[in-house]
């Protein structure tokens, strides 16, 4: 799904309108409107502000799905801090092709 559709869906789920999003992010309402209709330039800085205001990841906002790396990281961190995991690092020597 595209950013414009994802943004519309998330705004509807949160019961927000563009005026509120503009107020929360400090981004001009006309800029946000352009995003919702699939036009305009999208600055990464603004995308991040919108994601933070809407309490979603940038990945969720851009792609409409949970960030796969965020979930994995959380799972790994939970295991590490539970005390049930031992991590060992080994240096791997590689042979060079002649």
C-alpha positions as CSV (number, residue, x, y, z in Angstrom):
1,X,0.0,0.0,0.0
2,X,1.2,3.6,-0.6
3,X,2.0,6.3,1.9
4,X,-1.1,8.3,1.0
5,X,-3.4,5.4,1.7
6,X,-1.6,4.4,4.9
7,X,-1.7,8.0,6.2
8,X,-5.5,8.2,5.5
9,X,-6.1,4.9,7.3
10,X,-4.0,5.8,10.3
11,X,-5.6,9.2,10.6
12,X,-9.1,7.6,10.5
13,X,-8.1,5.0,13.1
14,X,-6.9,7.7,15.4
15,X,-9.9,9.9,14.7
16,X,-7.5,12.7,13.6
17,X,-7.9,15.2,10.8
18,X,-5.1,17.0,8.9
19,X,-5.5,20.1,11.1
20,X,-4.7,18.2,14.2
21,X,-1.8,16.4,12.5
22,X,-0.4,19.8,11.3
23,X,-0.7,21.2,14.8
24,X,1.0,18.2,16.4
25,X,3.8,18.1,13.9
26,X,4.4,21.7,13.0
27,X,4.1,20.7,9.3
28,X,2.0,22.9,7.0
29,X,-1.5,21.4,6.5
30,X,-1.2,21.9,2.7
31,X,2.0,19.7,2.7
32,X,0.2,17.0,4.6
33,X,-2.8,17.3,2.3
34,X,-0.5,16.8,-0.7
35,X,0.7,13.6,0.9
36,X,-2.8,12.2,1.4
37,X,-3.5,12.7,-2.3
38,X,-0.2,11.2,-3.4
39,X,1.6,14.4,-4.4
40,X,4.3,16.6,-3.1
41,X,7.8,15.9,-1.9
42,X,8.2,13.9,1.3
43,X,11.1,15.0,3.5
44,X,12.4,12.2,5.7
45,X,12.4,14.6,8.6
46,X,8.7,15.3,8.2
47,X,7.9,11.7,7.7
48,X,9.6,11.0,11.1
49,X,7.6,13.8,12.8
50,X,4.3,12.4,11.4
51,X,5.2,8.9,12.5
52,X,6.1,10.1,16.1
53,X,2.9,12.1,16.3
54,X,0.8,9.2,15.2
55,X,2.7,6.8,17.4
56,X,3.6,4.4,14.6
57,X,6.9,3.5,13.0
58,X,8.1,5.1,9.8
59,X,7.9,1.7,8.2
60,X,4.3,1.3,9.2
61,X,3.5,4.7,7.8
62,X,5.3,4.1,4.6
63,X,4.4,0.5,3.9
64,X,1.3,-0.2,6.0
65,X,2.8,-3.0,7.9
66,X,4.7,-3.5,11.2
67,X,8.5,-3.0,10.9
68,X,9.9,-6.5,10.7
69,X,13.2,-5.5,12.2
70,X,11.5,-3.7,15.2
71,X,9.7,-6.9,16.2
72,X,12.7,-9.1,15.9
73,X,14.8,-6.7,17.9
74,X,12.3,-6.6,20.7
75,X,12.1,-10.4,20.8
76,X,15.9,-10.7,20.9
77,X,16.2,-8.1,23.6
78,X,13.6,-9.8,25.7
79,X,15.5,-13.1,25.5
80,X,18.8,-11.5,26.2
81,X,17.6,-9.7,29.3
82,X,15.7,-12.7,30.6
83,X,19.1,-14.3,31.4
84,X,18.3,-17.4,29.3
85,X,20.7,-16.6,26.5
86,X,24.5,-16.8,26.2
87,X,26.2,-14.9,23.4
88,X,29.6,-16.0,22.3
89,X,31.6,-14.2,19.6
90,X,34.2,-16.0,17.5
91,X,36.5,-14.6,14.9
92,X,36.2,-16.4,11.6
93,X,39.4,-16.7,9.6
94,X,38.8,-16.7,5.8
95,X,41.1,-18.2,3.3
96,X,41.8,-16.0,0.3
97,X,41.4,-17.3,-3.1
98,X,44.6,-17.5,-5.1
